[in-house]
Amino acid sequence: MSGSAAGSPPRVPSLYERWNDRLTDWCPYVTLAVASVLSLARSPDSAGDRLVTAGLVVVAALWVYLGYTRAPGPRQAHQVRMIAYFIGLLAIASVLALREYLFFIFLITGFFHALVLRPWPVLIAGVFATSVLVNTVIGGFPTNAEWWTIYVVIIVVQTLAIGGGGLLSERMAEQSEQRRLAVAQLEAALEENTGLHAQLLAQAREAGVLDERQRMAGEIHDTIAQGLTGIVTQLEAAEQARDRPEEWQRHVRNAVGLARESLSEARRSVEGSRPEHLETARLPDALGEVARQWSELNGVPVEVVTTGDVQPLHAEVEVALLRTAQEALANVARHASASRTWLTLSYMGDVVTLDVRDDGVGFKVPDDPDRRGAGFGLTAMRQRVNRVAGTLAIESELGGGTAVSARVPAIVAPGLVARP
């Protein structure tokens, strides 16, 4: 049998294999001892002849010990040594049997030790040679045709039964080992899959936490941060209008309205709900309402235009476009000092574009929009658009205004069919 495959658990011999190994290990010593006791007890030979026989017994025991018992394992891997040992075993056993036929008992060891010979023709030849010697020692050479027939049949049957049984046993042991290795590999694969599954779950949790963190950061920026900025702006304006009661009251009302709206949007963000503007209106109308409210608060006129056939888009696509418009308008209010603003929503078959332009002071667009210092607003807009497989482009120059353009795929809302 070959050794265990690399990485597989060590092979544990079966009970049958352990008993078989013990039998083949002790068989020559037991049969030699039995044959020696029986032959020397009944032998009529002289003391000198008995001494020679005893010397041959010692030689046989040493030959078995040095050639078989002390042979490095596995014995099948050292065939030159095993074949030489087996030939010597048969030769010594034959000499002993010629002196005293009862040593055919020791000769029977050849049947067991022939099973370690390889390849299989050598094994069959070893069993055949042992059978010929044993039957010849017991019955002598046949002297007539009938006895020749019996003699040949016995040898053939012994050879096929013992040699074939040995080969069949080996094949069954190999198949058993292959099944053991297959089971061990399957268990190792299952264990590895379990580890990979746990690793994937951990990565998925980390990715989910990161994605949720980015979503919440964007929602907080788009709702609470923008709302607080607007509230501060309105309160500062109210502070400056203390001598003008009507204007002061208008700014205070705007601040209160922004606070309530921001609180409502913050709650909706935590719940993962759609923005309030999209709950009751389609995207073009929601953008128009956002632009109207922004214009009233900041005193900058906004022209809103929708082109193409309006399609009901997937909720995430509409939220991304609405938040992009809110952030772009918030940037206009904070930085542009613009006198006019334009917002254009264009449905163009399989894509939808949103353009927000102003005639303000402009700015230098950073080369790397994700680098530190580029502004969270620009990064948040880009992340929102990228999340729905879209692209964001920003064009601006000092004194020449700014244009923000978001281009997203026209993914139709589930359950609806896009118009041709």
Buried (B, 14 or more C-beta within 10 A) or exposed (E): EEEBBEEBEEBEEEEEBEEBEEEBEEBBBEBBBBBBEBBBEEBEBEEEEBEEBEEBBEBBBEBBEEBBEEBEEEBBEBBEBBBEBBEBBBEBBBBBBEBBBBBBBBBBBBBBBBBBBBEEEBBBBBBBBBBBBBBBBEEEEBEEEEEEEEBEEBBEEBBBEBBBEBBEBBEEBEEBBEEBBEEBEEEEEEEEEEEEEEEEEEEEEEEEEEEEEBBEBBBBBBBBBBBEBBBEBBBEBBEEBEEEEEBBEBBBEBBEBBBEBBEBBBEBBEEEBBBBBBEEEBBBBBBBBBBEBBBEBBEBEBEBEBEBEBBBBBBBBBBBBBBBBBBBBBBBBEBBEBEBBBBBBBBEEEBBBBBBBBBBBBBEBEEEBEEEEBBEBBBBBBBBBEBBEBEBBBEBEEEEBBBBBBBBBBBBBEEEEBEE
